[in-house]
Amino acid sequence: MSVAADPRSEELARLLARVGLADRAAFAALYQRTSAQLLGVVLRIQRDRALAEDVLQEVFVNIWRAAGSFDPVRSQPMTWLASVARNRAIDSLRRRETQPVFESTSRGFGPDGDEVDLLDHVPSDIPGPQDQLGLMAQARAVKRCLGGLSGEQQQCIALAFYQGLSHAEVATHLRQPLGSVKSWVRRGLLSLKTCLQRSAAMEF
Amino acid sequence: MDYGRPALAERLAAEYVLGTLRGRARQRFETLMGAHPALRLAVLAWYERLMPLTALVKPVQPRPATWQRVQQRLFNHRAPVPTPRPVAWWRRLALWQGAAAFATVAAVSLAVLLAQPGAQPPPIVIVLSANPEAAALAQASFVASVSGDGRSLVLKPLQIGSLGAGRVLELWAVPGRGAPRSLGLVSASGTTRVLRARLLADTAAFAVSLEPAGGSPTGAPTGPIVSVGKLEI
């Protein structure tokens, strides 16, 4: 998958490298630059604000300890940071055994659905505050490929990713059989992969 | 279902990253990742595909207290932490002083230093014996060799039994008073090397605890201590 060099991404990689060498000033700069985006990511999964702030603490403790092993050749900084945030947020659900709270009242894949709003949001070409982290171009590509999936596949994947729901929770939310949900997720992910491989190939 | 193993691995990697892989299956998968580079590569590829979607999430400014707490945890700032804690295991170390199972060896150090002030201080060797109380969970014992200047530690396993799914060992420097300091994760096989400015300052013992994958999520030991070696000075 081609990864275009982005100045914001390179700056983050530099900061991470210095954090890996125990540079506290770089760590403070990294926190300033990324903590808000990462808290947003955590809150999608861990809705309780106080618990989410606890998770964010753990995320940055993890980042401090593991930054030395981040390999900028293999991965983009924000990809890695977001993955730490999501993993810790998912773990916090298991530990607290919270029930997911559905803020969206949408029962289907309609235009008023929370998850649909996110997918329909068209990022502008001018990098705004949301592109602090250099991922917007790739986000567009993934969004495009998600748009090529069936409605059910998009819905299930969006619920799983953006709301942090398990298969069973998605099935309950959509009032669909568990087997159908698993199948939609599986096929949706496969189609997504193929689509992204195709669009990456076309960049050459 | 006629999935061959690569297809299954690919599906699990995708669902791990998506977040639908949960509970014990998720923990098992994390353990498997530790042992299989091919799985890690598959997971990395899925991270690259899906994580860009997080760019579409609205940022939320964290409370100022959160940054304070991060610094406290990592850099031991003296601000008081209000949450009450049960008696931590390291405060119970004194109870083990009489236990025959916890033999400790410390090569002559301070006496030699005092006798020959100009000499290069010899390394200090500490045996971290297995904690019999933790035997059901993990068996592990080590030898630690700390350089005389207290700046480097080499930890070699004498014995490491199976740790259980999704678990790693973490090394701690335990002071006489106060919370243990993490020295990082213990290498799964072979030697662990730790470099610090002052490993021996304010250190009464070295200990190894059993933690979830990635190490303690809290900055303090969360799992049982599997081995301890006290410094005798």
Interface residues (C-beta under 8 A of the other chain):
Chain A: M1 V3 R24 Y31 S35 A36 Q37 L39 G40 V41 L43 R44 I45 E53 L56 Q57 E58 F60 V61 N62 W64 R65 A66 R74 S75 Q76 M78 T79 W80 A82 S83 A85 R86 R88 I90 D91 R94 L118 H121 P123 P129 Q130 D131 Q132 L133 L135 M136 Q138 A139 A141 V142 K143 I157 A160 F161 Y162 G164 L165 S166 H167 V170 V185 R186 L189 L192 K193 L196
Chain B: R11 A14 E15 V17 L18 G19 T20 R22 G23 R26 L44 A45 Y47 E48 R49 L50 M51 P52 L53 T54 A55 L56 V57 K58 P59 V60 Q61 P62 R63 A65 T66 W67 R69 V70 R73 L74 F75 S182 G184 G214 G215 P217 T218 G219
